[in-house]
Amino acid sequence: MGLFERYLTLWVGACIVLGTALGHWLPEPFAVLGAMEVVKVNLPIALLIWLMIVPMLLRIDLGAMRQVGRHWKGIGVTLFINWAVKPFSMALLAWLFLRHVFAGHLPTERIDSYVAGLILLAAAPCTAMVFVWSNLCRGEPNFTLSQVAINDGIMVVAFAPLVALLLGVSAITVPWATLVLSVALYIVVPVIGATVLRRWIMARGGEAALAEWLRPLGSMSLGALLITLTLLFGFQGKQILAQPLIIAMLAVPILVQVYFTSGLAYLLNRWLGVEHCVAGPSALIGASNFFELAVAAAVSLFGLSSGAALATVVGVLVEVPVMLSVVRVVNGSKDWYERPKKELCRT
């Protein structure tokens, strides 16, 4: 690892501080950037996400996608976590922390809205940033792409009834425009573009040429990640400093949820004998959230100034640093993961 990658955690911390400070002191430029959106999808963030996921997508050989069936165990674990565990465990954690542990420190009239926002966040599996996390843990790119595609397909039919069940309401307004545009921007367009670029590179120099392209693109990807983090915290700089205690309390169930679901997925994959290059992205996909969809749904259902909208925004702020910590755990535990079970029992 180079100097930049080795101290990534330090750069992340610096970007959080810088973004929050700039968002508080210079709100106008961030307001302009934040307003550059189409159906709740922020275009500058979308561009940065493209820059982040291009190196991962260039590694994908679509011709090898037919072999992804051999990773059915990892796919099964991720689907189980995303749709049978995560939404329900978040409902439980929100009830525990917001209605009991922190109830005396939160505005009573907004608690129901906070809980709803957390449930919306957990019911939407991540679409774009997963490629970044998978790339950082050396995940199997074909598995990652296939898993994201399957999740997107399920989300189209399952998001509304699942949220309706957990919120106890009869009808959920799904922001279909946000969902469709996000899938197009974060999956369809970059996959097509990366496939065309990969074929062009391979036709002119083969694997060696591809490696030459990927070397500088890796640094570009991490740079885009840090700029994204600065923007996300800059967009919410004033709000973070205005009500830091509420944001910290809302972050607790999100943090517990991420570590619980990623840890459960990781251990289930190991128990099933899944390769580490699949178990890593499986755990990360199982833990991260599709925050654009969650924010859009919260705004459409409860309003821009609602507690639900604030709760989903906290999810946005927590997403990058906490997922980077999960990547670190996955990478650091690779030797343990790959040790034979009998050897673990002896130790």
N, C-alpha and C positions, 0 to 999 in steps of 0.2 A: 504494500500500500504506500502511496505517496504521502507527502506531508499534509496535503489538503485533505485526503481521505482519513488519515490517521487522527486528525484533530477535528473531525466533523462535528462532534458533540459541542466542542468549544465554539465553533462558528455558528451552530444552531442557537446556542445561548446568546451570543452577541447579536444575532439577527432578531431574536425575540425582544431584547432590550431596545435595540435600535428602532425596530418597527413600532413598538409601543410609544417610544419617545417621539418619533417623527409624526405618528398619527395624532398625538396630543398637541404638539407644538405647531405642526403644519397640516391642519385638517383639510384645508381646501384642495391641495393637490391629490390627496388620497380620496376625497369625496368625488373628484372628477374621474379618477381611475375606477372607483367603485361603481360609478354610474354607467360605465361602459359595459352594459350587459344586454343580453337578449333573453327574454323569458327566464330571468333570474340566473342565467349562466354568464359569469363575468368573463369578458373576452380577453383581457390581459392575462388572467389566470389560465384560461384555456390555452393561450399561446405558450405560456411557460410550461404547462403540463405537456404539451407537444414536445418541447425541447427536452423535457425530463424522460419521456418514454421512448423517444426515437432510438437510443442505443439498444434498449431491450427489444424493440420490435425488429430492428435490423438483424438480430440474432435468430429470429424465428424463420424456420424453413417450413413454409406452408405444405410442402410435399411430405413433411414428416408428421403432419397433424393426424394422419390416419393411424399412427402408432400410439396416439394418446390414450387409447382404450386400455393400454396396459397400466395406466395410472388410475384405474377405476376406484381403488381404495382411497387414494388421496382426494379424488373428486367427491366420493361419498362422504368422507369425513367433513369436508368443507361445506357441503350442502346441509348436512346434519347440523353443524354449528350455526350456519347462517339462518336457517329457517325453522329449526326445532329447538334451538337453545337460546341464541342471542336476543331475540325480541322478548322472550318470556323472562329471561334472567334480568334484562334491563328493567322490565316492569317491576320485578321483585326488588331490585336494588333501588330504584326510584322510590318505591313505597317505603323501604327501610330507611333510607337516608333523608329523603325530603319530608316525609310525613312523620318521622319519629326522631331520628338522630339530630337533624338540623331544623326541625319544625319551629322551634322557639326563636330562631334567628332569621327566618324567612317571612316575607309578607304573606299572611294567611290567604288572602284573596288570590294570590298568584301561584300557589303551590300546585293546584290541579293543572294549570297551564305549563308549569315547569315539567311536571311528570309527563304530560302529553308530548312535549318537545323531545324529551329523552327517548320516549318510545318511538317517535317518528325517526329519530336518528338511528336507533338500533335495527329498525325494520328495513333499512335500505343498505344492502351490501355495496361495498366500494366498487367503482368501475375503472377509474383512471389511475389513481395514485398507487394502486396495487402493483402496477408494472414497475414503479420506482422501487418499492419495498422488495419485490421479487429480484430485481436486478442487484440490489445491494446485498442480498443474502445468497447470490449465485443460484437463484432458483431456475428450474427447468422452464424455459420460455414458452414452449408449446403447451405445457400443462397450464401455465398461468393464463394464456390467451383463451384456451378452451374453457377453463373454469369461469373466467369473467363472462364469456359469451353465454354459458349455461345460466349463470346468475342473472344476467340481464333478461334472458327469456322468461325465467321464473318470476322476476320482479314485475314484469308487465301484468301478470295475472294474479300474483299473490300479495303485492304490496297493499292494495286497498282493503281487501277482506281481512288481512292480518292486523292492520292498524285499526280497522273498525272493531274487530274482536277485542283487542287490548284496550282501546279507549272507551268501549261500550257505547258507541254511537251507531246509528243506522246507516249513515252514508258518509263516505269519505270522498272529497274532491281531489282526485289525483292530478297534479300538474303535468298533464301528458306532454305538453309542449317542451317543458324542461327535461322530462325523461327522454323523449325522442331526440332532442337536440344534443343532450349530453352524450347519449350513446353514439350518435353520428360523429360528434366532435372528438370524443375520446377513444372510440373504437374503430368505426368504419373508415373515417378519413385517414387517420394516421396509419392504420394497418395497410390500406391500399397504397398510400404514399411510400411507406417503408418497404413494402414488397417490390414496388417498381424500382426504388433506389437500390435495393439489395441485388436485384437481377442485373441492373446496369453495372454495379461494382463487380459482381462475380463474373460477368461476361468479359470484363477488361483486365481482371487480375486475380480472380479466384479468392481463396481463403486469405492469402497474404494481403491482398488489397483491402479486403473487408476488415482485417485486423488493424491495418493502418488507419482506416476511417474511424474505427471504434475507439482508438486510443484518445484522440482529442475530444470526441463526442462524450466520453465518460465524464471528463471534467466539466464540459458544458452542461451535462445533465445535473450534476451536483450544484453547479452555480445557479441554474434555474430553480432548483429546489430551495436554495437559500434566499433568492429574490422572492420566490413565492411566499416563504415564511415571513419575510419582512413586510410584504404587502398585506398578508392576512392579519397580522398583528397591527399594522398601520391602519387598516380599515376600522378596527375596533379599539384604537388607542384611547380615545376619550372615554369610551364605555368601560374599559378595563380599569382605568384609574378612578372612574366615578363610583363604581360599585365592585371593588375587588373581592370583598368578602363573599358576596352572592355568587360571583363567577367561580371563586375557589370551591364553594360548597357544591355547585353544580358539576364541577369537574371531578369530584370524588367518585360518584357512581360510574362516570365514564371511564375513569382510570381503572377502577376495580373490574369493570366489565371487559376492558381490553385485555388486561393481564389474565383474567379468568378464562375467557374464550380462546385466546391464543395459546395459553398453556394447555388447556383441555385438548384442543386440536392437535398440538404438537405431540402430546403424550399418546393420544389415540393413534396417530400415525405411526409412532414408534412401536406401539403394541401390535399393530397390524403389519409391521415389517416394511413400511413404506420408505423409499429412499429419502435421504436428507434433502436432496435438491427439489423434491416434491413436498416433503413435510414442511419445509420452511415457508414457501409461498402459501401452502394450504393454511398454516396457522395465521399468516398475515392477512390473507383474504378473509378468513373467518373472524378477524378482530376489527378490521377497518370499516369505515362507513362512507356512504355516498352522500356527502354533506350538502351538495347542491340540491339534490332532490328533497332532502329533509328540510332544509331552510325554505325552499319554495313551498312545500306542503304546509309547513308551519305558518308561513305568512298568509297563504290562501285560506287556511282554516281558521286561524286565530288573530291575524292582523300583524302588521309590521312591528308594533310596539308591545306585543304580547310576551308573556313569560315563555311561551313555547318557542317563539322566534329566538329569544335570548339563549335558551337552552341549546338549540341547534347550533347557534353561533359559537357557543362554548365548545361544542364538539369540533367545529372547524379549527379553533385555536389549539385544542389539545391534540388533534390528529397527528400533526407532523412530529413534534418532539416525542410523544409517547410511542408512536410506531417506530421511530428510529431506535428507541430503547429496546423494543421487541426484536428488531433486526440484530441489535448487538447481542442479545441473549441467544438468539438462534445461531448466529455465527460463532459465538464463544462456546456453545455447547455441542458443536458438531462432533468432536472427538468422543464425548460421552454418548451422544445419540448413536454413533456407529459402532460402539463397543458391543460385543455379544452379550446377550442377556445373562448367560451363565456366569460370565466374568463379572458383571455388575453384582450378581447375587453373592459371589465370593468376597467382593470388596465391601 
